[in-house]
Amino acid sequence: MNDQTTPTARVARSGGRAARRAARAAPVADHLRSVTPGMEGGTLKPLSQQDMERIHNSALTALETIGLADAPQSGIDYLTSVGCILGDDGRIRFPRALVEDTIARANRSVTLFSRDGKSDLELSGTRVHYGTAGAAVSMVDVHGREYRDSTVQDLHDAARIADKLNNIHFLQRPMVCRDILDNREMDLNSIYATTSGTTKHVGVSFTEPDFVDDAIEMLHMIAGGEDKWRERPFVSNSNCFVVPPMKFATESCEVMEKCILGGMPVLLLSAGMAGATAPSTIAGAIVQACAECLAGLVYVNAVKPGAPAIFGTWPFGLDLRTGSMSVGSGEQALLTAGCSQMHKFYGIPGGAAAGAADSKLPDMQAGWEQMCSAVMAGLSGLNMVYESAGMHASLLGFCHESLILSDDLIGQALRCVRGIEVNDETMALDQIHDTCIGGPGHYLGTSQTLGRMQVDYVYPNLGDRTSPKEWAEMEKPDLLLKATARKEEILNTRSTARFDPETDQALRSRFNIHLPS
């Protein structure tokens, strides 16, 4: 059939399509966004109630009969003062009743504050938040297809990028500043680089206990005083307080004590490797992670009852053929989802790792690895999904382009978390009637469809949904090139999270800041 459409009509039709595309590409008002931080998951439950009870009882037995070794003297003093028992073998054992009483008294909700008050995170129930984490030692060059040492500038740039991505809800330090050789300066510059790059909540680590005092002083200066810091602590401490299996990390425990007393929320991080430093079975790895984090929960509340703590069960999988990590595996997804269920069993805010890739580049392998665990973590109702953006090579490499692409990926994961709303409006029986009985026979362009297109659907920012013909007409855009262009667009604009000149000058006078002013 010949096309009888006039040239004028074709132009009008083309212009209308372009206008509609432009409208869809425009930023969506916050109240119309289809996915938001803190949506409730919890529909995925790989563990039955009986499973969770058995895991819990096994964890209690492990704490009561095996206990943990290598606590610092200060930790021994805190723990024995609340009823733990120091054995002749140097291991601290936790009476079952003490652990259960601690669980009963523990916080059911923890707020992780943002610096500007616009993106606070409420951790409770099955509310889900996605963000970065890790200590990658390399940066991924997607175009050169190679790795290089990560720097403080890379960390600052990651913070600036994350600040502009709606589906990245927090920034835990994703990489190590390998260009700063002094550990004290590295820790302090990590705080400066992240907090001057984003106003979202930030997580950092400390190498030694002696560095915490200077860090707290820096945070007081950034906040505008100790009182303002303690009122809204916008940085938390990611603390590997245990060395699996079932040993305290002595210096990290001392760091943790100082952070608690300094008013900083603590992530109690147990990161056993299934088959190496944790049992190879998924259930066994979850038992050990729960036991270690329960010990940490008792520890935190012994230092300061009610101190904000996140139950950080982070068991990782191994490829038992080679001994390599397998963070992008189905087993990892199940480990994380199972741990998330245990957080709900205890009623305690928790976090775990999901969304990282073993793939070295943001390619198809990375896509399936990242999405598998990211979706399962969200559906399980995990409060804090760490490592969910930009992480490659089994946590060894971080990629700015992948961070940007992860914003799209997590948007789709969050839509799965939101689930299916069933009510009179969404079942749309009246629409079906009006469309089929004397109507146009389709739903395109109806007021109901147009009215819900932003509310119900998530549209990728960089992902391509054009037809092959349109794709060719647009000169076959490359996804990684689009991500790089977005990265450069963000980094070519000054950080909106930067400190005022007076505060910045005071920080630079007090500390050796490596980032140029």
Buried (B, 14 or more C-beta within 10 A) or exposed (E): EEEEEEEEEEEEEEEEEEEEEEEEEEEEEEEEBBBEBBBBBBBBBBBEEEBBEBBBEBBBEBBBEBBBBBBBEBBBEBBBEBBBBBEEEEBBBBBEEBBEBBBEEBBEBBBBBBBBEEBBBBBBBBBBBBBBBBBBBBBBBBEEEEBEEBBBBBBBBBBBBBBBBBBBBBBBBBBBBBBBEEEBBBBBBBBBBBBBBBBBBBBBBBBEBBBBEBBBBBBBBBBEEBEBBBEBBBBBBBBBBBBBBBBBBBBBBBBBBBBBEBBBBBBBBBBBBBBBBBBBEBBBBBBBBBBBBBBBBBBBBBBBEEBBBBBBBBBBBBBEEEEEBBBBBEBBBBBBBBBBBBBBBBBBBBBBBBBBBBBBBBBEBBBEBBBBBBBBBBBBBBBBBBBBBBBBBBBBBBBBBBBBBBBBBBBBBBBBBBEEEEEEEEEBEEBEEBBEEEEEEEBEEBEBBEEBBBEEEBBEBBEEEEEEEEEEEEEEEEBBEBBBBBBEEBBEEEBEBBBEEEBBEBBBEEBEBBBEE
